[in-house]
């Protein structure tokens, strides 16, 4: 009789551990999804913002050196095809740098405002 209870208690402990592991995984997954949905964009898109700031600094350095804006990122030694960040010259004084965040949405740096929106 003692052996039956031992096997049953081992099975019960194993079942509880498995159930706890599954529930913990579900909680972590839901927590990650919620964090991703409500986290500041500066955290979620940290890599793209870092690249965007490099693009802005190179464009500004070009403007300071040549007195005009580059027509493309190739003029500042960058290739848009290798980046997830894009540059567009608006006119002789203004430009934008942007990257996509979600379908139909983007974060954009406006040179006249000097900030990301």
C-alpha positions in Angstrom: 0.0 0.0 0.0 2.9 2.3 0.8 4.3 1.9 -2.8 1.0 3.0 -4.4 1.0 6.2 -2.5 4.6 7.0 -3.3 4.0 6.5 -7.0 0.9 8.6 -6.8 2.6 11.4 -4.9 5.5 11.4 -7.4 3.0 11.6 -10.3 1.1 14.4 -8.5 4.3 16.4 -7.9 5.3 16.0 -11.5 1.9 17.1 -12.7 2.0 20.2 -10.4 5.5 21.1 -11.7 4.4 20.8 -15.3 1.2 22.8 -14.7 3.2 25.5 -12.9 5.8 25.6 -15.7 3.0 26.0 -18.3 1.3 28.7 -16.3 4.6 30.6 -15.8 5.3 30.5 -19.5 1.8 31.8 -20.3 2.2 34.7 -17.7 5.7 35.6 -19.1 4.4 35.6 -22.7 1.4 37.7 -21.9 3.6 40.1 -19.9 6.0 40.4 -22.8 3.1 41.2 -25.2 1.7 43.8 -22.8 5.1 45.4 -22.3 5.6 45.6 -26.1 2.2 47.2 -26.6 2.6 49.9 -23.9 6.3 50.4 -23.7 7.7 53.8 -24.8 8.7 53.8 -28.4 12.2 54.8 -27.4 12.6 51.4 -25.8 10.9 49.3 -28.5 12.7 51.0 -31.4 16.0 51.7 -29.7 18.1 50.3 -32.6 16.3 52.2 -35.3 16.5 55.5 -33.2 20.2 55.0 -32.7 20.7 54.5 -36.5 18.4 57.5 -37.2 20.5 59.7 -34.9 23.6 58.6 -36.8 21.9 59.5 -40.1 20.9 62.9 -38.7 24.4 63.6 -37.4 26.0 62.7 -40.7 23.5 64.9 -42.7 24.2 67.8 -40.3 27.9 67.3 -40.7 27.5 67.3 -44.5 25.4 70.5 -44.2 28.1 72.2 -42.1 30.9 71.2 -44.5 29.2 71.9 -47.8 26.5 74.4 -47.0 23.7 72.3 -48.5 21.9 69.0 -47.8 22.9 65.8 -49.5 20.6 64.4 -52.2 20.8 60.9 -50.7 22.5 59.0 -47.9 25.1 57.8 -50.4 26.7 61.3 -50.2 27.3 60.8 -46.5 28.7 57.3 -46.9 25.5 55.4 -46.0 23.4 53.1 -48.1 19.6 53.1 -47.4 19.3 49.6 -48.7 21.4 48.4 -45.7 19.4 50.4 -43.2 15.8 50.3 -41.9 16.0 54.1 -41.7 15.3 56.4 -44.6 16.2 60.0 -45.6 14.3 62.5 -47.7 15.4 66.0 -48.7 12.3 68.2 -48.5 13.8 71.4 -49.8 17.2 73.2 -49.7 16.9 73.6 -45.9 14.8 70.8 -44.5 14.8 67.1 -44.5 13.2 64.1 -42.7 14.5 60.8 -41.5 12.1 58.1 -40.7 11.5 54.4 -40.1 8.4 52.2 -40.0 7.0 51.1 -36.6 3.8 49.3 -37.4 1.7 48.9 -40.5 1.1 52.4 -41.9 2.9 54.2 -39.0 6.4 55.6 -38.6 8.6 57.6 -36.3 9.9 60.7 -38.2 12.7 63.2 -37.4 11.9 66.7 -38.8 15.0 68.8 -39.3 13.0 72.1 -38.8 11.7 70.9 -35.5 14.9 69.1 -34.6 12.9 66.2 -32.9 11.4 62.8 -33.5 7.6 62.5 -33.7 
